[in-house]
């Protein structure tokens, strides 16, 4: 009976992990660390990341309950699922909001009698391609200077304003005005 329950628990935890991972690994690791920190009332430097064991599934080791305990953190599109190998089994689901445009995730969690709490915001690092696209968009979407707008409206853009260009001098200075 106990083996059947353990098997059902494994399948129940594996089902959300098979859902599509929401964000980049660096953001997901930050969210998992923040969630574990708040749930266990531990500082982030007391958590040890061990390995990525699947798509959006991360393994941590924490000194909890007078021994080192493993915790699994799974990321889905709308929740952080935390499972600890403790007796009784430690299971928590923390809803969070993922913004794909900003590549950021936000959740809020406060445990009683724990000074670590509140809102956690994690932002993923952008790839070189994403940074290039953002620079191109910023270049093409910048405003047109007013002097150029005036020339475009008047139809004088690209036309020389004077009748003839000023003569060039060998020293590079401009000739005196007459």
Buried (B, 14 or more C-beta within 10 A) or exposed (E): EEEEEEEEEEEEBEEBBEBEBBBBBEBBBBBBBBBBBBBBBBEEEEBEBEEEEBBBBBBBEBEBEEEEBBBBBBBBBEBBBBBBEBEEEBEBEBEBEBEEEEBBBBBBBEEEEBEBBEEBBBBBEBEEEEEEEEEEEEEEEEEEEEEEEEBEEEEEEEEEEEEEEEEEEEEEEEEEEE
